[in-house]
Amino acid sequence: MKRFILCLLLFLTTFAQDVLASVLAIDYGAEWIKASLMSPGVPFDVLLDRNSKRKIQSTVGWKREDRLFGSDAFNIAGRFPTDSFSSLKFLQAAPFDSQAASFYASISTADVVKTERGTVALRRSDGTEWTVEELIAMQLGYVRDLAESAANEKVKNAIITVPPYYTEHERNAVIDAAEIAGLSIMALIHDGTAVAVNYAMTRTFNEKPEYHVIYDAGASSIRATIVGFNSIPGKTKKDTATSITVKGLGYDRTVGGAELDRRLRDILINDFNKKHKKEIRDDKRGMAKLWKEASRVKAILSANAEAMTSVESLAWDIDFRSKVSRNEFENACKDLKVRYAKPILDALASADLSLDNITSVILTGGASRTPMIQSAVRAAVGESKIAMNVNADEAAVLGAALYGAGISRQFKTKDIRITDMAPYDILVAHPAPAKADGAQPRTLNALIFSTASPYPKKKTLTLKNKEDLTLQLHYRSPPAPGFPTDIIDVQIKGVSEALQNLTEAGAIDPLIKATIQLSESGFVSVHEVVAHGEIKDESISGKIKSLLGAGSSASATKTESEDKPSARSEGAEASTTATGAANASETKEAEKKAVVKDTIELKIETTFPTLPPLSVQARRVSRERLRAISNAENAKQQKEEALNTLEGYLYRVRDLLEEESDTPFRKCSKAQERSAMREKLDETLAWLHDQGENASTNEYVSHRTALENLEYPITHRYTEVKEFPVALNNSQKWNWSTRLFLTEAKLNLEKEVETGEVGKYTKEELDALEKTLKEHEVWLNDVVEKQKRVQMYDDPAVESKELYSRAKVLETHLQKLVKKKAPKKKSATTSSSKTESTTASESRTESTATPTPRHEEL
């Protein structure tokens, strides 16, 4: 049994190492996806897409039956406005009637529908509905395929960045999408924290913390994270580690690059409607084109005072041209200016710091390049505080990859310790016993994790309930308009039975203790619930232990100092010293304190009262839907490749048959063979024209194979014409080498016979090799003569592979003798030396055996 367990552990260790060999980091944004791969043998960098781009547009779409990703999917929105899906990050775990869903409907041309869970799904033009989790899973699967192509192996483990304000429901939506895509999430990391990891990786810090603001202006929102960096002791005395502690958070969910695009698009809409007296909002294709144009114009206005818009055939065959100035754009967004820097001020307030404590404000995110945002931040913090010393687009994904490499334990990275913080107050509601008989039961709300609580963290909640109860974990207030406050309900079962068992065992006033955990990925859960009480040990053995005193005292000391190893060892020494000097009163006191803590684990059942994550069955169904699409796409791709291969092959054969000069093909083929190929070619071309469009992959392959079988004898002859001289030369080389070896070996053998010495080779060995040589020479001369009479259009008399095979027999026989070790020779000098050594040894033995007579002689 032990051997089986050991083998199982070894297997699991090896399996875990294989699984964790590669780590995929994904920075999933509303507009762009960035990815990075940590894999042995693969340079650490941002992952490139199939067009060698360093970032991928967060879009999935269909061009009729062809699924597209990235910029290809984004660019078809003007033609297929209800089949191109972008900015899906806004809809992660968003209720159908929330402000986030309404905003998405205002910027997208997709058809939005409600799911059974009350979230959002999107409907294609063919009526197919896809949940947001499934659409995002498609994009994550596309990124995973890119990573597997780069690593040349399966990639399963991933780290994904999320905004720090994400709720439990939104984090669950990220996990669901990843699992549908076939990824296993090692952890979620806040994007600001990921930037901090990237920033700290190449820098050193002092023991005194220095504080920086990471200002991330993305497409969906603006976030400010205050991070403290300092040096702390490492794993050994010589090592040091870098501590990253998130001290404050500030954010605005509704201000970001997408909102700027929306307002710029409204400028274009109003201009078009005014010029052409038509309502462009009624045309989805036109609206999709204007959304793309607004994004392009915004980028131009970041560097120029004016920008020209030009959209051909925007709608109703109207070509739209207009001019937009930066002033006009900024006036349309002037109400937002006061909100651009507010996240920084909110973060400072939550951290209880001032700008004087801040070393720099690090700008990241694509929208941070927008002049109006930069000017607002500069006005709030001062020009001297602004820092642009990280890559605004890639810092988060590279930091996430480094974090993932660290927790995977497969890569050696800088020792960085991270402490993040909770964005919301998390309360637990639970029933409490009535204060007096006949009074109404009460419901208590306890703050279990407050805003800015550091995590990962655990807290224990003590309850005096005597019956089964439910713990309700919830946010103090809605985290966003339309989002629920309820997180999870945890039903605790078996309370009364457990308390009764403890009471019968001697426990006084047993309690319920629930351990609530906030994980490193920001998930809250009830980790464990137990019934707990102190039971006095009244048994004889317990009293004996009490009389001994020292044993129980030492045990109690260990229990109390469990988290302090040094204090535990000191306590043990003290109790040992006191044993011999204990008096009767001390023994009696030890008996009173001889108690045993006892607990009974209770059953818990977790439910989701509002927005539940996808069930196991739902994820399985979604995974099968995506797998079916992938299989169909692969089958279609194989069919297209088979068709292209067939068409290319047919054109090549046609060119061969139409050549009239003395080409190798004509020289190596017969007239009847070319005629048969011509007939088969015409037949295949006719079939391809009439039935090829609806044919299967196997039919394409079978038609190509039939024609290849007719061509093969011809190509084979030409190959043999080129290969025969090479193979013949190889055979002759081994004939010559063997003949040369035999000549020299026979001369040496004659000399050895004359001198009586034992040679390296025997006569029988040399005769056997000579026989093999003669057989090979006779056979080779015969086939060469036959081959001379063969024409180029005839099949060869002997295959080149047979020439190589025959020569290999001779080569092996020769090499066997060449590598044979020569027998050792006995030299006269060595024999004489051994004799003298033996005599001297015998003499020494005799003298040693008779020491007394020698002494007497002296």
C-alpha positions, -999 to 999 in steps of 0.1 A, spaced: 0 0 0 29 24 9 45 16 -24 13 24 -43 9 57 -25 45 66 -32 40 59 -69 8 79 -69 26 109 -54 54 106 -79 29 105 -107 10 135 -94 42 155 -90 53 147 -125 18 155 -138 17 188 -120 51 198 -133 40 190 -169 7 209 -164 25 239 -150 52 240 -176 36 269 -194 17 299 -180 -5 321 -202 -12 356 -190 -41 375 -205 -49 411 -201 -85 411 -213 -97 447 -221 -129 461 -235 -110 471 -267 -78 451 -268 -65 418 -256 -28 414 -247 -13 381 -239 21 368 -228 35 333 -225 59 320 -199 72 287 -213 106 269 -212 125 276 -244 102 304 -255 114 340 -252 95 360 -227 75 387 -246 41 397 -257 23 370 -277 18 379 -314 -14 371 -333 -16 355 -367 -10 389 -383 21 395 -361 4 422 -341 12 427 -304 -24 433 -294 -56 417 -305 -89 436 -309 -114 422 -284 -139 412 -311 -154 380 -324 -176 378 -354 -190 359 -383 -187 366 -420 -216 344 -431 -204 310 -419 -167 320 -412 -158 329 -377 -133 357 -373 -113 372 -345 -94 404 -337 -93 431 -363 -107 408 -390 -139 405 -369 -139 442 -360 -136 453 -396 -166 434 -409 -190 452 -386 -199 477 -414 -211 448 -435 -224 424 -408 -234 448 -379 -253 421 -359 -226 395 -364 -196 414 -350 -194 415 -312 -170 440 -295 -166 456 -260 -180 425 -243 -162 433 -211 -190 457 -202 -214 428 -201 -195 404 -178 -221 394 -151 -241 425 -160 -278 422 -152 -300 428 -183 -316 459 -167 -283 474 -154 -267 506 -165 -238 486 -180 -261 467 -203 -278 500 -213 -245 516 -221 -235 486 -242 -267 489 -262 -259 526 -269 -224 518 -284 -231 484 -302 -252 474 -331 -256 439 -318 -290 425 -308 -292 422 -270 -314 395 -254 -320 384 -218 -308 350 -205 -326 327 -180 -301 339 -154 -311 375 -159 -278 384 -177 -271 393 -213 -268 373 -244 -263 384 -280 -282 372 -310 -267 367 -345 -284 375 -377 -293 338 -382 -311 338 -348 -284 319 -329 -279 332 -294 -246 333 -275 -240 342 -239 -214 367 -230 -194 340 -213 -194 319 -245 -183 348 -268 -155 357 -244 -145 320 -242 -142 320 -280 -117 349 -278 -98 333 -249 -97 300 -269 -82 319 -299 -55 333 -276 -48 298 -262 -44 285 -297 -18 312 -304 0 303 -272 0 266 -281 15 273 -315 42 294 -299 50 268 -272 45 238 -294 26 221 -265 -7 222 -248 -13 253 -226 -39 250 -198 -29 274 -170 -37 310 -172 -36 343 -152 -62 369 -162 -62 405 -152 -94 421 -139 -102 456 -127 -100 460 -89 -136 470 -87 -149 437 -101 -175 421 -79 -178 384 -70 -202 379 -99 -179 395 -124 -150 374 -112 -171 343 -116 -180 353 -151 -143 355 -159 -136 321 -145 -166 306 -164 -154 320 -197 -119 307 -191 -132 272 -182 -154 271 -213 -123 279 -233 -104 250 -218 -82 271 -195 -75 265 -158 -73 298 -139 -43 298 -115 -54 332 -101 -69 365 -110 -48 397 -105 -59 433 -105 -46 451 -135 -31 479 -114 -13 453 -92 0 436 -124 15 469 -135 31 472 -101 47 437 -104 61 447 -138 74 480 -124 91 463 -94 107 435 -114 136 456 -126 139 480 -96 152 478 -60 137 496 -30 146 506 5 131 492 37 111 524 40 81 522 17 78 545 -13 43 551 -27 33 554 -64 -1 559 -80 -8 536 -110 -33 555 -131 -49 532 -156 -72 548 -182 -87 521 -203 -116 517 -227 -141 507 -200 -131 527 -170 -104 547 -151 -87 532 -121 -61 545 -97 -41 522 -75 -18 534 -48 10 509 -42 37 508 -16 71 493 -26 97 483 -1 124 457 6 117 430 32 137 399 44 137 370 20 136 333 24 171 332 39 191 357 59 211 367 28 181 372 6 157 401 3 123 403 -12 102 431 -26 69 438 -9 40 452 -30 12 465 -9 -19 480 -23 -28 509 0 -57 527 -18 -81 523 -47 -102 548 -67 -122 542 -99 -149 554 -122 -168 526 -141 -184 550 -166 -155 571 -178 -131 557 -202 -121 555 -239 -154 539 -249 -173 569 -235 -151 593 -255 -157 573 -286 -194 574 -280 -194 612 -277 -172 616 -308 -195 594 -327 -225 615 -316 -207 645 -332 -204 626 -365 -241 615 -362 -254 650 -357 -232 663 -386 -245 636 -410 -281 641 -400 -278 679 -404 -262 677 -438 -283 649 -454 -316 653 -435 -317 615 -426 -315 597 -394 -283 576 -395 -293 559 -362 -319 539 -382 -291 522 -402 -271 496 -383 -244 493 -409 -239 531 -409 -237 532 -371 -211 504 -371 -190 523 -397 -193 555 -376 -181 537 -345 -150 525 -362 -144 560 -377 -149 576 -343 -121 555 -328 -98 564 -357 -105 601 -355 -100 601 -317 -65 587 -322 -57 615 -348 -70 642 -325 -46 630 -297 -18 644 -319 -35 670 -341 -58 699 -337 -81 688 -365 -91 655 -382 -109 647 -414 -135 620 -415 -142 601 -447 -166 571 -449 -176 559 -484 -212 548 -488 -220 553 -452 -257 547 -457 -281 551 -486 -251 553 -510 -240 585 -494 -204 593 -490 -198 611 -457 -170 636 -452 -166 660 -423 -140 679 -402 -138 676 -364 -116 698 -342 -101 689 -309 -119 719 -293 -152 706 -305 -144 671 -292 -133 684 -258 -163 707 -255 -185 676 -260 -167 660 -231 -162 690 -208 -186 675 -181 -162 646 -178 -130 666 -171 -137 668 -133 -140 630 -132 -107 621 -148 -86 628 -118 -111 619 -91 -100 583 -89 -66 595 -78 -81 617 -51 -104 588 -40 -74 564 -38 -54 589 -17 -84 592 7 -88 555 11 -50 551 17 -50 580 42 -21 596 22 -15 630 5 3 639 -27 33 647 -6 36 610 2 35 600 -35 67 595 -55 51 594 -90 19 589 -109 25 562 -135 3 565 -165 -10 533 -182 -39 523 -205 -46 534 -240 -69 563 -230 -41 579 -209 -27 592 -242 -58 614 -247 -47 651 -241 -77 661 -221 -72 632 -197 -35 639 -194 -41 676 -187 -67 668 -160 -42 645 -143 -14 670 -145 -36 697 -130 -45 675 -101 -10 661 -92 15 684 -108 38 680 -138 67 667 -117 47 637 -105 38 624 -139 57 593 -150 56 574 -183 82 548 -174 62 517 -182 47 505 -215 11 518 -213 -3 489 -234 19 459 -222 29 466 -186 -2 448 -171 1 416 -192 38 413 -186 34 419 -149 6 392 -148 29 368 -166 57 374 -141 32 369 -112 20 337 -128 55 324 -132 62 331 -95 32 312 -82 37 283 -106 71 274 -90 84 263 -124 103 294 -131 129 313 -111 118 349 -107 124 378 -84 109 372 -49 79 395 -48 52 395 -20 18 410 -29 -9 422 -5 -40 435 -23 -71 451 -9 -108 446 -10 -128 472 -30 -161 469 -10 -175 465 25 -185 428 28 -211 421 55 -225 388 68 -262 387 79 -272 359 102 -301 351 126 -295 356 163 -313 343 194 -340 365 208 -329 386 237 -359 375 259 -384 347 258 -413 356 235 -393 383 217 -389 383 179 -359 366 164 -332 391 153 -310 394 123 -275 407 128 -253 423 102 -216 421 109 -189 438 89 -165 409 80 -142 426 55 -142 464 52 -132 484 22 -94 485 19 -90 452 39 -58 436 29 -61 401 15 -57 371 12 -72 370 47 -93 348 70 -117 358 98 -136 337 123 -172 345 131 -185 332 165 -222 324 167 -244 314 196 -272 298 175 -286 265 186 -304 255 154 -294 253 117 -289 288 102 -280 306 70 -252 331 66 -259 357 40 -228 375 26 -235 407 8 -221 441 -1 -231 471 20 -244 489 -11 -248 482 -48 -213 481 -64 -227 495 -96 -262 507 -108 -284 477 -114 -259 452 -99 -270 430 -69 -256 433 -34 -261 396 -25 -230 374 -29 -236 340 -15 -259 322 11 -243 295 32 -266 271 49 -251 255 81 -266 221 89 -264 197 119 -260 225 145 -283 212 172 -270 176 170 -234 188 172 -241 211 201 -259 183 220 -230 159 214 -206 184 228 -228 192 258 -231 155 266 -194 152 264 -190 179 291 -187 210 271 -201 242 287 -218 267 264 -205 253 230 -204 277 201 -205 278 163 -174 291 146 -174 300 109 -142 308 91 -147 333 62 -120 337 37 -111 363 11 -88 346 -14 -58 360 -33 -82 363 -64 -107 383 -45 -133 356 -39 -152 355 -6 -163 321 8 -171 303 40 -141 282 44 -151 260 74 -178 259 101 -174 239 133 -192 234 166 -166 241 193 -164 236 231 -140 229 259 -144 195 275 -127 187 308 -110 153 307 -123 135 338 -110 100 328 -83 82 348 -58 88 321 -67 124 320 -62 127 358 -28 109 355 -18 134 329 -29 162 352 -8 148 381 22 146 359 16 183 350 45 188 328 32 169 298 -1 187 297 16 220 303 40 215 275 11 204 253 -8 236 261 22 257 255 26 242 220 -10 248 212 -11 284 222 22 293 206 15 274 174 22 305 153 54 314 172 80 286 168 106 304 190 82 309 219 71 273 217 106 260 222 112 283 252 80 272 268 89 235 264 123 241 282 106 259 310 81 232 317 108 205 318 127 225 344 97 230 366 88 193 367 112 183 394 103 212 417 65 211 414 47 211 447 12 199 455 -6 232 449 10 235 414 -1 199 406 -37 207 417 -37 239 396 -24 219 366 -53 194 371 -78 222 369 -63 234 336 -61 200 320 -87 205 294 -90 193 258 -105 215 230 -130 196 209 -147 205 176 -172 189 153 -172 199 117 -206 210 103 -220 205 69 -223 237 47 -242 242 15 -235 273 -7 -261 289 -29 -262 320 -51 -293 341 -44 -290 365 -74 -264 360 -101 -252 325 -99 -221 314 -118 -227 289 -146 -234 254 -134 -212 225 -143 -238 213 -167 -241 247 -183 -204 250 -188 -203 215 -203 -231 225 -228 -212 257 -237 -180 238 -241 -196 213 -264 -211 242 -285 -177 258 -289 -161 224 -297 -187 217 -323 -179 250 -340 -142 244 -338 -146 209 -353 -168 222 -381 -142 250 -388 -114 224 -388 -133 202 -412 -140 231 -435 -103 241 -434 -92 206 -442 -117 205 -471 -104 238 -484 -68 226 -481 -77 193 -499 -94 212 -527 -66 237 -531 -41 208 -531 -61 190 -558 -64 220 -580 -27 228 -577 -18 193 -585 -41 191 -615 -25 223 -630 10 209 -624 2 176 -642 -14 195 -670 17 215 -675 38 184 -675 17 167 -701 17 198 -724 55 202 -724 69 191 -758 107 193 -751 129 165 -738 120 171 -701 128 145 -674 91 137 -673 89 129 -710 122 110 -709 110 88 -680 75 81 -693 59 60 -720 34 72 -745 7 50 -731 14 62 -696 10 98 -706 -22 90 -725 -36 73 -693 -27 104 -673 -42 127 -698 -75 107 -697 -76 107 -659 -67 144 -658 -96 153 -681 -120 131 -662 -110 147 -629 -112 183 -642 -147 176 -655 -157 161 -622 -143 191 -603 -162 215 -625 -195 196 -622 -195 182 -587 -164 196 -570 -182 224 -551 -203 199 -531 -177 171 -528 -163 159 -495 -127 160 -483 -123 123 -489 -134 127 -525 -108 154 -532 -81 132 -517 -92 100 -536 -92 118 -570 -57 133 -563 -45 98 -552 -58 81 -583 -38 105 -605 -7 103 -583 -7 65 -586 -4 70 -624 24 95 -621 43 77 -594 61 51 -617 74 80 -638 86 101 -610 101 70 -594 122 63 -625 135 98 -626 144 96 -589 162 63 -595 181 78 -625 195 104 -602 200 81 -572 216 51 -589 251 66 -595 252 78 -558 242 43 -545 267 26 -569 295 48 -558 287 40 -521 288 2 -529 321 5 -548 336 26 -519 329 -3 -495 343 -28 -519 375 -9 -522 378 -3 -484 372 -40 -476 398 -51 -503 424 -27 -488 417 -39 -453 420 -76 -463 453 -70 -481 469 -54 -450 453 -79 -425 466 -109 -445 502 -96 -446 501 -90 -408 487 -125 -403 516 -141 -423 541 -122 -401 524 -133 -369 525 -169 -381 562 -167 -387 569 -151 -353 545 -173 -334 526 -143 -320 488 -142 -315 473 -118 -340 442 -96 -339 424 -115 -366 422 -152 -373 424 -167 -408 387 -179 -405 376 -143 -398 394 -129 -428 382 -157 -451 346 -150 -440 350 -113 -448 365 -121 -482 336 -144 -490 311 -116 -482 332 -92 -504 333 -115 -534 295 -122 -532 289 -84 -531 312 -78 -560 297 -105 -582 262 -93 -574 271 -57 -580 287 -64 -614 257 -84 -625 231 -56 -616 253 -29 -632 253 -48 -665 215 -52 -663 210 -16 -655 231 -6 -685 205 -22 -708 176 -3 -691 161 27 -709 150 58 -689 113 51 -695 118 15 -682 116 5 -646 151 1 -630 167 -33 -629 177 -27 -593 164 -2 -568 189 21 -552 176 11 -518 187 -25 -525 222 -12 -534 224 5 -501 210 -25 -483 236 -49 -498 265 -25 -492 253 -22 -456 259 -59 -451 295 -56 -462 300 -25 -442 287 -42 -410 309 -72 -415 340 -50 -420 333 -27 -391 329 -57 -368 365 -67 -375 378 -31 -374 364 -25 -339 377 -59 -326 401 -54 -297 436 -68 -301 448 -95 -276 471 -83 -248 508 -92 -252 530 -103 -223 563 -85 -223 596 -100 -210 603 -69 -189 570 -71 -171 576 -108 -163 611 -102 -149 597 -73 -128 570 -95 -113 596 -122 -104 618 -97 -86 588 -83 -68 578 -117 -56 612 -125 -43 615 -93 -24 580 -99 -9 590 -133 3 621 -119 19 602 -92 37 578 -119 50 606 -140 64 622 -111 81 589 -100 96 582 -135 109 616 -138 128 623 -104 144 639 -118 177 669 -136 162 678 -104 143 676 -84 175 697 -109 194 724 -107 167 725 -69 170 
